[in-house]
Amino acid sequence: MSNVVRKIGFSLEIHKTRKSMGEAAGKKAEELIVHYLKQKKEVRIIAGSAPSQNEIIAYLAKSKAIDWSRITGFHMDEYIGISEDSPQSFGKWMKDRLFSKVPIKKAHYICPGTDPKKECERYAALLKKVPIDVVLAGIGVNGHLAFNDPPVADFKDPLLVKIISLDSVCRNQQLNDGCFTSLKDVPKRAVTLTIPVLMGATSIVCTVPGPTKTKAVGRMFNGQVETKCPASILRYHPDCYVFLDGESGKELL
């Protein structure tokens, strides 16, 4: 580890390698989940589905410390216009890498189908039943949280789940991440959890590796807290843990 900063309610760790970053993030997420399991019968988590989350999700999938039979899981967003079993589906991504690998009590998937508006209402109702304990997040090249891109991000969004149009930076990120073979294949609309839902969690573990996120991380920490970089709002969360590797965090060293 090359740098650790602790502020009131906020932690930042910059690790030399992506592997060590992912392991540290996984340990922190595990620690938080176990902590909340000691306090309540059920713990509710929201997890992001993206290549940036590979290491932390892989760590949690092998965790022996977590009683998954008392965990309810959600994911953050889903494309509109692709099938639930499509390789590009975020629900399928999370199911394949975590929710199907552990004896989880319940996993709730966003399934826009032919009526995305109705699905937003259904998923919102599930989310507001009981507070969320832990969010596992990444950030986008444009600084987005979930699919709250700068043009649609709202720190005081009245909705819990909404339909959005993806901006060009976000769509190109999906292509560059290898999720699609051409830009025309990347959907233009999606369903996303809003920023107040994510910020409403008791704890957040944000894991951001790689050189493509360097500029966004710089703006996240050194820029204004504004929707031009939605992830900047994390600086206001009372219990947020951010894990970077040497590439994503190099502007902060």
C-alpha positions in Angstrom: 0.0 0.0 0.0 1.4 3.4 -0.9 -1.0 5.7 0.7 -3.8 5.7 3.3 -5.8 8.7 4.3 -8.5 8.8 7.0 -10.8 11.7 7.4 -14.0 12.0 9.5 -16.3 9.3 8.1 -14.1 8.8 5.0 -11.3 6.5 4.1 -9.0 6.4 1.0 -6.5 3.7 0.2 -4.2 3.7 -2.8 -2.6 0.3 -3.5 0.3 -0.5 -5.7 -1.5 -3.2 -7.6 -5.1 -3.9 -8.7 -4.9 -7.3 -7.0 -4.0 -5.8 -3.6 -6.6 -3.1 -4.0 -9.3 -5.7 -4.7 -8.3 -7.9 -1.8 -8.3 -4.9 0.6 -11.7 -3.7 -0.7 -13.1 -7.3 -0.3 -11.8 -7.5 3.3 -13.4 -4.2 4.1 -16.8 -5.2 2.6 -16.7 -8.5 4.4 -15.9 -6.7 7.7 -18.8 -4.3 7.3 -21.3 -7.0 6.3 -20.2 -9.2 9.3 -20.5 -6.2 11.6 -24.0 -5.5 10.5 -25.0 -9.2 10.8 -24.1 -9.0 14.5 -26.6 -6.1 14.9 -29.6 -7.4 12.9 -31.2 -10.5 11.5 -30.9 -9.5 7.8 -28.4 -7.3 6.0 -29.2 -5.7 2.7 -26.5 -4.9 0.1 -26.4 -3.2 -3.3 -23.6 -4.3 -5.7 -22.3 -2.8 -8.9 -21.9 -5.0 -12.0 -18.8 -4.0 -13.9 -15.3 -5.2 -14.8 -13.9 -2.8 -12.2 -15.7 -4.8 -9.5 -14.2 -8.2 -10.6 -11.7 -8.5 -7.7 -14.0 -7.4 -4.8 -16.9 -9.6 -6.0 -14.5 -12.6 -6.5 -13.3 -12.1 -2.9 -16.8 -11.9 -1.5 -17.9 -15.0 -3.5 -15.3 -17.0 -1.6 -16.0 -15.5 1.9 -16.5 -18.0 4.7 -17.2 -15.3 7.2 -20.5 -14.0 5.8 -23.7 -15.8 6.6 -25.3 -15.4 3.2 -28.6 -16.9 4.3 -29.2 -13.6 6.0 -28.3 -11.4 3.1 -30.6 -9.8 0.6 -28.9 -8.4 -2.5 -29.7 -5.9 -5.2 -27.8 -4.7 -8.2 -27.6 -1.1 -9.5 -28.7 -0.8 -13.0 -29.8 -2.6 -16.2 -30.0 -1.9 -19.9 -33.4 -1.5 -21.5 -33.8 -3.7 -24.6 -31.7 -6.7 -23.8 -32.8 -10.1 -22.5 -32.2 -11.2 -18.9 -29.9 -14.0 -20.1 -27.8 -11.8 -22.4 -24.1 -11.7 -21.6 -24.4 -7.9 -21.4 -27.1 -8.0 -18.7 -25.9 -6.6 -15.4 -28.2 -8.9 -13.5 -26.7 -11.9 -15.2 -23.2 -10.5 -14.5 -24.0 -10.3 -10.8 -25.8 -13.6 -10.7 -23.0 -15.5 -12.4 -20.2 -14.0 -10.3 -21.8 -13.7 -6.8 -25.4 -14.3 -6.2 -25.5 -17.9 -7.7 -22.2 -18.8 -5.9 -23.3 -18.2 -2.4 -26.4 -19.4 -0.4 -28.0 -15.9 -0.4 -31.3 -15.4 1.2 -32.8 -13.4 -1.7 -31.4 -11.7 -4.8 -33.5 -9.0 -6.5 -32.8 -8.3 -10.2 -33.9 -5.4 -12.3 -35.9 -6.8 -15.3 -37.1 -3.9 -17.4 -38.8 -6.1 -20.0 -41.5 -4.4 -22.0 -42.6 -2.0 -19.2 -39.5 -0.3 -17.7 -41.6 2.3 -15.8 -43.5 -0.4 -14.0 -40.2 -2.2 -13.2 -38.9 1.0 -11.7 -41.9 1.2 -9.4 -41.5 -2.5 -8.4 -37.8 -2.2 -7.6 -38.3 1.0 -5.8 -40.9 -0.6 -3.5 -38.4 -3.4 -2.7 -35.6 -0.9 -1.9 -37.6 1.2 0.5 -38.9 -1.6 2.6 -35.8 -1.6 4.8 -32.7 0.6 4.7 -29.6 -0.5 2.8 -26.6 -1.5 4.9 -23.7 -1.7 2.4 -23.2 -0.5 -1.2 -20.4 -1.9 -3.3 -19.8 0.7 -6.1 -17.4 1.8 -8.8 -17.3 5.0 -10.8 -17.4 5.6 -14.5 -15.0 7.3 -16.8 -17.4 10.3 -16.7 -17.6 10.0 -12.9 -21.0 8.4 -12.9 -22.4 6.3 -10.0 -24.6 3.5 -11.3 -25.9 4.9 -14.5 -26.3 8.4 -13.1 -24.3 10.1 -15.9 -23.6 13.8 -15.5 -26.6 14.9 -17.7 -29.1 13.0 -15.6 -27.5 12.8 -12.2 -29.5 14.5 -9.4 -28.2 14.6 -5.8 -31.7 15.3 -4.6 -33.5 12.9 -7.0 -37.1 12.4 -5.8 -37.1 8.9 -7.5 -35.4 5.8 -6.1 -35.2 4.1 -9.5 -35.6 5.8 -12.9 -35.2 5.4 -16.7 -32.3 7.3 -18.1 -30.5 7.9 -21.4 -26.9 7.0 -21.4 -24.4 9.7 -22.5 -21.8 9.1 -25.2 -18.9 8.8 -22.7 -20.7 6.1 -20.8 -21.7 4.2 -24.0 -18.1 4.3 -25.2 -16.9 3.0 -21.8 -19.2 -0.1 -22.2 -17.6 -0.7 -25.6 -14.1 -0.2 -24.4 -14.7 -2.5 -21.4 -15.3 -5.2 -24.0 -19.0 -5.6 -23.2 -20.1 -5.0 -26.7 -18.5 -5.4 -30.2 -19.6 -2.1 -31.6 -21.0 1.2 -30.4 -24.3 0.7 -32.2 -24.9 -2.4 -30.1 -24.7 -0.5 -26.8 -28.2 0.3 -25.6 -29.1 4.0 -25.3 -31.4 3.6 -22.4 -31.3 1.9 -19.0 -32.9 1.7 -15.6 -30.8 2.9 -12.7 -30.9 3.3 -9.0 -30.6 7.0 -8.2 -27.9 8.7 -6.1 -30.0 9.3 -3.0 -30.5 5.5 -2.8 -26.8 4.8 -2.9 -25.9 7.7 -0.6 -28.6 6.4 1.8 -26.7 3.2 2.6 -25.1 3.0 6.0 -21.7 2.2 4.4 -20.2 2.4 0.9 -17.2 0.6 -0.4 -16.1 2.2 -3.7 -13.5 0.3 -5.8 -11.9 2.1 -8.8 -9.0 0.5 -10.7 -7.2 1.3 -13.9 -5.8 4.2 -16.0 -9.1 5.0 -17.7 -10.5 6.2 -14.3 -7.5 8.5 -13.4 -9.1 11.7 -14.5 -12.5 10.9 -13.0 -10.8 10.1 -9.7 -9.0 13.4 -9.8 -12.2 15.3 -10.3 -14.0 13.1 -7.7 -11.5 14.3 -5.0 -10.1 17.6 -6.1 -13.0 19.1 -8.1 -16.3 20.7 -7.0 -18.9 18.5 -5.5 -21.3 18.7 -8.4 -23.2 16.5 -10.9 -20.6 17.2 -13.6 -18.8 14.5 -11.6 -21.5 12.5 -9.8 -19.0 10.5 -7.8 -17.8 13.7 -6.0 -20.9 13.4 -3.8 -19.2 10.4 -2.0 -17.1 13.0 -0.2 -20.2 13.8 1.8 -21.0 10.3 2.9 -20.4 9.6 6.6 -18.9 6.1 6.2 -17.3 5.7 2.7 -14.3 3.6 1.9 -12.5 4.2 -1.4 -9.9 1.8 -2.8 -7.7 2.8 -5.8 -4.8 1.2 -7.5 -1.6 2.9 -8.5 -3.0 3.9 -11.9 -6.4 5.2 -10.9 -5.0 7.1 -8.0 -1.8 8.5 -9.5 -3.2 12.1 -9.5 -3.7 11.9 -5.8 -0.2 10.7 -4.9 
